[in-house]
């Protein structure tokens, strides 16, 4: 049974990789007014997060920072999935956008993906890491005091919402899953959470339970099933 689940997850990852490659071909190369590059964010326990960074070229100023997590049920997908909105944010808001990779279920059981997402944000919250690294000769810098927004799509949006709750006091309140995390060097100033996975049926008022159908409608999808099992 486990082997079948892993195989199905691998198939979904392959399918997502094909979809992402098609999307990259559709949006084309990086526009001339932007810069973008891959970096590896160092994480605890000798782990890294492969992260795509996008910035406005030759802005000549310190930019706000946006961290944007991809979707995929915490089990599939990569930062390439959200490259188009990352470019849009960098263009419209003159901000630096970092899109980290999320650790993937089932190999990394929950809450490991969220813990590692926090650690990525903690590293990014120190502006020197970007300013003395990928942005050193980029003509732009990052200043989280001008804004440090964390967001994401789908499971990435759920992750962003959870990170906001950690920042708001879950860690200091002694929630064991988030004890010992690296402190932020700059506070999160905003959360942008797109279609997040936040509720279970037991949490809903009775009048809404008959329209809580998305889990049943996606029961055959391994990514959704895996995330539901781990979250519930």
C-alpha positions as CSV (number, residue, x, y, z in Angstrom):
1,X,0.0,0.0,0.0
2,X,2.8,2.4,0.9
3,X,4.7,1.6,-2.3
4,X,1.5,2.4,-4.3
5,X,1.1,5.7,-2.5
6,X,4.7,6.7,-3.1
7,X,4.4,5.7,-6.8
8,X,1.2,7.7,-7.2
9,X,2.9,10.7,-5.6
10,X,5.9,10.4,-7.9
11,X,3.5,10.3,-10.9
12,X,1.9,13.5,-9.6
13,X,5.3,15.1,-9.2
14,X,6.2,14.2,-12.8
15,X,2.9,15.5,-14.1
16,X,3.4,18.8,-12.1
17,X,7.0,19.1,-13.5
18,X,5.6,18.8,-17.0
19,X,3.0,21.4,-16.3
20,X,5.5,23.8,-14.8
21,X,7.8,23.3,-17.8
22,X,4.9,24.2,-20.1
23,X,4.2,27.2,-18.0
24,X,7.8,28.4,-18.1
25,X,7.7,28.1,-21.9
26,X,4.5,30.1,-22.0
27,X,5.7,33.0,-19.9
28,X,9.1,33.2,-21.6
29,X,12.5,34.4,-20.3
30,X,13.0,36.9,-17.6
31,X,11.9,40.4,-18.8
32,X,14.8,42.9,-19.2
33,X,13.5,45.1,-16.4
34,X,13.8,42.2,-13.9
35,X,16.6,40.0,-12.6
36,X,16.1,36.5,-11.3
37,X,18.3,33.7,-9.9
38,X,18.3,30.5,-8.0
39,X,19.8,30.4,-4.5
40,X,20.1,27.7,-1.9
41,X,18.9,28.9,1.6
42,X,20.8,27.0,4.3
43,X,18.5,25.4,6.8
44,X,19.0,23.4,10.1
45,X,20.1,19.8,10.0
46,X,22.2,20.3,6.8
47,X,19.1,21.0,4.7
48,X,18.6,23.6,2.0
49,X,15.7,25.3,0.3
50,X,16.1,25.8,-3.4
51,X,14.7,29.3,-3.8
52,X,14.0,31.5,-6.9
53,X,14.6,35.2,-6.2
54,X,13.2,37.9,-8.5
55,X,14.0,41.6,-8.2
56,X,13.5,44.9,-10.1
57,X,16.7,45.8,-12.0
58,X,18.4,49.2,-11.5
59,X,15.8,50.4,-9.0
60,X,18.6,52.1,-7.1
61,X,16.6,51.8,-3.9
62,X,15.9,49.5,-1.0
63,X,12.9,47.3,-1.8
64,X,10.3,45.6,0.3
65,X,10.5,41.8,0.6
66,X,7.8,39.3,-0.4
67,X,8.1,35.6,0.3
68,X,5.8,33.6,-1.9
69,X,5.3,29.8,-1.5
70,X,4.1,27.5,-4.2
71,X,1.1,25.1,-4.0
72,X,0.9,21.4,-4.5
73,X,-0.5,19.9,-1.3
74,X,2.9,20.1,0.4
75,X,3.8,17.1,-1.7
76,X,4.4,18.3,-5.3
77,X,5.5,21.4,-7.2
78,X,8.4,23.8,-7.1
79,X,9.0,27.6,-7.1
80,X,8.7,27.6,-10.9
81,X,4.9,27.1,-10.4
82,X,4.6,30.7,-9.0
83,X,7.3,32.4,-11.2
84,X,4.7,34.4,-13.2
85,X,3.1,36.0,-10.1
86,X,6.5,36.6,-8.6
87,X,7.5,38.6,-11.7
88,X,4.3,40.4,-11.5
89,X,4.8,41.4,-7.8
90,X,8.3,42.5,-8.5
91,X,7.1,44.7,-11.4
92,X,4.0,46.2,-9.8
93,X,5.3,46.7,-6.3
94,X,9.0,47.2,-6.9
95,X,9.7,44.5,-4.4
96,X,12.2,41.6,-4.1
97,X,10.3,38.3,-4.3
98,X,11.7,35.1,-2.9
99,X,10.0,31.8,-3.7
100,X,11.3,29.0,-1.5
101,X,10.8,25.3,-2.0
102,X,8.5,23.5,0.5
103,X,9.7,20.2,1.9
104,X,7.4,17.5,0.5
105,X,5.0,15.0,2.1
106,X,5.1,12.0,2.7
107,X,8.9,11.9,3.0
108,X,8.9,14.9,5.3
109,X,5.9,14.4,7.7
110,X,3.9,17.4,8.9
111,X,4.7,19.8,10.4
112,X,8.2,19.6,8.9
113,X,7.2,21.5,5.7
114,X,5.9,24.4,7.8
115,X,8.9,24.4,10.1
116,X,11.3,24.6,7.1
117,X,9.2,27.3,5.6
118,X,9.6,29.3,8.8
119,X,13.4,28.7,8.7
120,X,13.5,30.0,5.1
121,X,11.7,33.1,6.2
122,X,14.0,33.5,9.2
123,X,17.0,33.5,6.8
124,X,15.4,35.9,4.4
125,X,14.4,38.2,7.2
126,X,18.0,39.2,7.7
127,X,18.5,41.6,4.8
128,X,22.3,41.1,4.7
129,X,21.8,37.5,3.5
130,X,20.3,38.7,0.2
131,X,22.1,42.1,0.0
132,X,25.5,40.5,0.4
133,X,24.6,37.6,-1.8
134,X,22.5,37.4,-4.9
135,X,21.6,41.1,-4.8
136,X,25.1,42.4,-4.2
137,X,25.7,43.5,-7.7
138,X,22.1,43.6,-8.8
139,X,21.4,47.3,-8.6
140,X,18.7,46.7,-6.0
141,X,18.6,45.8,-2.3
142,X,16.0,44.6,0.2
143,X,14.9,46.4,3.3
144,X,12.2,44.5,5.3
145,X,11.4,47.6,7.3
146,X,9.7,48.8,4.1
147,X,7.5,45.7,4.2
148,X,8.0,41.9,4.8
149,X,5.0,40.1,3.3
150,X,4.6,36.3,3.4
151,X,2.2,34.7,1.0
152,X,1.5,31.7,-1.1
153,X,-1.0,29.8,-3.2
154,X,-3.1,26.8,-2.0
155,X,-1.0,24.8,0.4
156,X,1.6,27.6,0.1
157,X,-1.2,30.0,1.2
158,X,-2.0,27.8,4.2
159,X,1.7,27.7,5.1
160,X,1.8,31.5,5.0
161,X,-1.2,31.7,7.3
162,X,0.4,29.4,9.8
163,X,3.7,31.4,9.6
164,X,1.7,34.4,10.6
165,X,0.3,32.6,13.6
166,X,3.7,31.5,14.7
167,X,4.9,35.1,14.3
168,X,1.9,36.2,16.3
169,X,2.8,34.1,19.3
170,X,2.5,30.4,18.7
171,X,6.2,29.9,19.3
172,X,6.4,32.1,22.4
173,X,3.3,30.4,23.7
174,X,5.2,27.1,23.8
175,X,3.5,25.2,21.0
176,X,5.9,22.3,20.9
177,X,5.9,21.9,17.1
178,X,7.3,25.4,16.8
179,X,9.6,25.5,19.8
180,X,13.2,26.2,19.1
181,X,12.7,27.8,15.7
182,X,15.2,30.5,14.5
183,X,13.8,33.9,15.4
184,X,13.0,36.4,12.7
185,X,15.4,39.3,12.3
186,X,12.6,41.5,10.9
187,X,8.9,41.2,11.8
188,X,6.3,40.0,9.2
189,X,4.2,43.0,8.3
190,X,1.5,41.2,6.1
191,X,0.1,37.9,5.0
192,X,-1.2,37.2,1.5
193,X,-2.9,33.8,1.5
194,X,-4.5,32.5,-1.7
195,X,-7.1,29.7,-1.5
196,X,-5.5,28.2,1.6
197,X,-6.2,24.9,3.3
198,X,-7.2,26.0,6.8
199,X,-10.3,24.2,8.0
200,X,-11.4,20.6,8.7
201,X,-15.1,19.5,8.8
202,X,-15.1,19.3,12.6
203,X,-14.2,23.0,12.8
204,X,-17.2,24.2,10.8
205,X,-20.5,25.4,12.1
206,X,-23.2,22.8,11.4
207,X,-25.0,24.9,8.8
208,X,-21.9,24.8,6.5
209,X,-21.0,21.2,6.7
210,X,-23.3,20.1,3.9
211,X,-21.3,22.3,1.4
212,X,-17.9,21.2,2.7
213,X,-17.4,19.0,-0.4
214,X,-13.9,19.7,-1.8
215,X,-12.3,16.9,0.2
216,X,-14.7,14.3,-1.1
217,X,-14.4,15.6,-4.7
218,X,-10.6,15.3,-4.5
219,X,-10.4,12.0,-2.5
220,X,-8.7,10.2,-5.4
221,X,-5.8,12.8,-5.5
222,X,-2.9,11.5,-3.5
223,X,-1.5,15.0,-2.7
224,X,-4.8,16.2,-1.2
225,X,-5.3,12.9,0.7
226,X,-1.8,12.9,2.1
227,X,-2.1,16.5,3.3
228,X,-5.5,15.9,4.8
229,X,-4.2,12.8,6.7
230,X,-1.3,14.7,8.1
231,X,-3.1,17.8,9.0
232,X,-6.1,16.1,10.6
